[in-house]
Amino acid sequence: MTKETQGLTHTQKLIWQECNRVRSLLIAKNREYGDSALKPINVFSSLDAIKQLEVRVDDKLKRILNTRKLDSVKIHEDTEQDLIGYLILLRVARKVAKNE
Protein backbone atom coordinates (compact mmCIF):
# COMPACT_ATOMS: atom_id res chain seq x y z
CA MET A 1 0.00 0.00 0.00
CA THR A 2 1.35 3.43 -0.91
CA LYS A 3 0.96 6.66 0.99
CA GLU A 4 -1.35 7.98 -1.76
CA THR A 5 -3.71 5.02 -1.54
CA GLN A 6 -3.82 4.76 2.24
CA GLY A 7 -7.38 5.09 3.48
CA LEU A 8 -8.94 4.52 0.05
CA THR A 9 -11.72 2.02 -0.46
CA HIS A 10 -11.14 -1.01 -2.69
CA THR A 11 -12.95 0.70 -5.56
CA GLN A 12 -10.94 3.88 -5.10
CA LYS A 13 -7.71 1.85 -5.20
CA LEU A 14 -8.83 0.24 -8.47
CA ILE A 15 -9.55 3.70 -9.89
CA TRP A 16 -6.07 4.80 -8.78
CA GLN A 17 -4.48 1.77 -10.47
CA GLU A 18 -6.33 2.27 -13.76
CA CYS A 19 -5.43 5.96 -13.90
CA ASN A 20 -1.78 5.11 -13.22
CA ARG A 21 -1.79 2.52 -16.03
CA VAL A 22 -3.17 5.03 -18.52
CA ARG A 23 -0.72 7.72 -17.38
CA SER A 24 2.21 5.32 -17.71
CA LEU A 25 1.07 4.25 -21.18
CA LEU A 26 0.66 7.84 -22.40
CA ILE A 27 4.05 8.92 -21.08
CA ALA A 28 5.76 5.84 -22.55
CA LYS A 29 4.18 6.45 -25.95
CA ASN A 30 5.06 10.14 -25.80
CA ARG A 31 8.69 9.22 -25.09
CA GLU A 32 8.68 6.73 -27.95
CA TYR A 33 6.84 8.86 -30.54
CA GLY A 34 7.52 12.38 -29.26
CA ASP A 35 4.67 14.84 -29.40
CA SER A 36 3.26 13.33 -32.59
CA ALA A 37 -0.30 13.44 -31.26
CA LEU A 38 -0.06 17.17 -30.48
CA LYS A 39 2.32 18.09 -33.31
CA PRO A 40 1.34 15.99 -36.33
CA ILE A 41 3.69 16.09 -39.31
CA ASN A 42 0.74 16.34 -41.73
CA VAL A 43 2.22 14.27 -44.56
CA PHE A 44 -1.15 12.86 -45.67
CA SER A 45 -3.56 14.92 -43.63
CA SER A 46 -3.77 18.66 -43.12
CA LEU A 47 -5.96 18.33 -40.03
CA ASP A 48 -4.74 19.98 -36.86
CA ALA A 49 -3.97 17.94 -33.74
CA ILE A 50 -7.42 18.41 -32.22
CA LYS A 51 -9.24 17.25 -35.36
CA GLN A 52 -6.89 14.28 -35.76
CA LEU A 53 -7.48 13.22 -32.16
CA GLU A 54 -11.24 13.55 -32.66
CA VAL A 55 -10.95 11.22 -35.66
CA ARG A 56 -9.01 8.71 -33.55
CA VAL A 57 -11.68 8.85 -30.85
CA ASP A 58 -14.36 8.22 -33.50
CA ASP A 59 -12.33 5.28 -34.84
CA LYS A 60 -12.04 3.71 -31.39
CA LEU A 61 -15.77 4.15 -30.73
CA LYS A 62 -16.53 2.50 -34.07
CA ARG A 63 -14.19 -0.36 -33.22
CA ILE A 64 -16.00 -0.91 -29.92
CA LEU A 65 -19.33 -1.03 -31.75
CA ASN A 66 -17.99 -3.37 -34.45
CA THR A 67 -16.22 -5.77 -32.07
CA ARG A 68 -19.05 -5.99 -29.56
CA LYS A 69 -20.35 -9.12 -31.28
CA LEU A 70 -16.89 -10.77 -31.12
CA ASP A 71 -17.10 -10.83 -27.33
CA SER A 72 -13.34 -10.53 -27.02
CA VAL A 73 -12.32 -9.10 -23.66
CA LYS A 74 -8.75 -8.45 -24.90
CA ILE A 75 -9.91 -6.38 -27.89
CA HIS A 76 -12.29 -4.39 -25.72
CA GLU A 77 -9.73 -3.72 -22.98
CA ASP A 78 -7.09 -2.54 -25.44
CA THR A 79 -9.56 -0.40 -27.35
CA GLU A 80 -11.01 1.09 -24.17
CA GLN A 81 -7.52 1.95 -22.93
CA ASP A 82 -6.68 3.55 -26.29
CA LEU A 83 -9.93 5.52 -26.18
CA ILE A 84 -9.21 6.80 -22.67
CA GLY A 85 -5.71 7.79 -23.80
CA TYR A 86 -6.99 9.65 -26.85
CA LEU A 87 -9.60 11.49 -24.77
CA ILE A 88 -6.88 12.63 -22.37
CA LEU A 89 -4.67 13.70 -25.27
CA LEU A 90 -7.62 15.60 -26.74
CA ARG A 91 -8.04 17.52 -23.49
CA VAL A 92 -4.30 18.25 -23.43
CA ALA A 93 -4.37 19.39 -27.08
CA ARG A 94 -7.23 21.79 -26.34
CA LYS A 95 -5.31 23.26 -23.40
CA VAL A 96 -2.19 23.66 -25.52
CA ALA A 97 -4.18 25.32 -28.32
CA LYS A 98 -5.83 27.67 -25.85
CA ASN A 99 -2.44 28.83 -24.52
CA GLU A 100 -0.85 29.41 -27.94
C-alpha positions in Angstrom: 0.0 0.0 0.0 1.4 3.4 -0.9 1.0 6.7 1.0 -1.4 8.0 -1.8 -3.7 5.0 -1.5 -3.8 4.8 2.2 -7.4 5.1 3.5 -8.9 4.5 0.1 -11.7 2.0 -0.5 -11.1 -1.0 -2.7 -13.0 0.7 -5.6 -10.9 3.9 -5.1 -7.7 1.8 -5.2 -8.8 0.2 -8.5 -9.5 3.7 -9.9 -6.1 4.8 -8.8 -4.5 1.8 -10.5 -6.3 2.3 -13.8 -5.4 6.0 -13.9 -1.8 5.1 -13.2 -1.8 2.5 -16.0 -3.2 5.0 -18.5 -0.7 7.7 -17.4 2.2 5.3 -17.7 1.1 4.2 -21.2 0.7 7.8 -22.4 4.0 8.9 -21.1 5.8 5.8 -22.6 4.2 6.5 -26.0 5.1 10.1 -25.8 8.7 9.2 -25.1 8.7 6.7 -28.0 6.8 8.9 -30.5 7.5 12.4 -29.3 4.7 14.8 -29.4 3.3 13.3 -32.6 -0.3 13.4 -31.3 -0.1 17.2 -30.5 2.3 18.1 -33.3 1.3 16.0 -36.3 3.7 16.1 -39.3 0.7 16.3 -41.7 2.2 14.3 -44.6 -1.1 12.9 -45.7 -3.6 14.9 -43.6 -3.8 18.7 -43.1 -6.0 18.3 -40.0 -4.7 20.0 -36.9 -4.0 17.9 -33.7 -7.4 18.4 -32.2 -9.2 17.3 -35.4 -6.9 14.3 -35.8 -7.5 13.2 -32.2 -11.2 13.6 -32.7 -10.9 11.2 -35.7 -9.0 8.7 -33.6 -11.7 8.9 -30.8 -14.4 8.2 -33.5 -12.3 5.3 -34.8 -12.0 3.7 -31.4 -15.8 4.1 -30.7 -16.5 2.5 -34.1 -14.2 -0.4 -33.2 -16.0 -0.9 -29.9 -19.3 -1.0 -31.8 -18.0 -3.4 -34.4 -16.2 -5.8 -32.1 -19.1 -6.0 -29.6 -20.3 -9.1 -31.3 -16.9 -10.8 -31.1 -17.1 -10.8 -27.3 -13.3 -10.5 -27.0 -12.3 -9.1 -23.7 -8.7 -8.5 -24.9 -9.9 -6.4 -27.9 -12.3 -4.4 -25.7 -9.7 -3.7 -23.0 -7.1 -2.5 -25.4 -9.6 -0.4 -27.4 -11.0 1.1 -24.2 -7.5 1.9 -22.9 -6.7 3.6 -26.3 -9.9 5.5 -26.2 -9.2 6.8 -22.7 -5.7 7.8 -23.8 -7.0 9.7 -26.8 -9.6 11.5 -24.8 -6.9 12.6 -22.4 -4.7 13.7 -25.3 -7.6 15.6 -26.7 -8.0 17.5 -23.5 -4.3 18.3 -23.4 -4.4 19.4 -27.1 -7.2 21.8 -26.3 -5.3 23.3 -23.4 -2.2 23.7 -25.5 -4.2 25.3 -28.3 -5.8 27.7 -25.8 -2.4 28.8 -24.5 -0.8 29.4 -27.9 
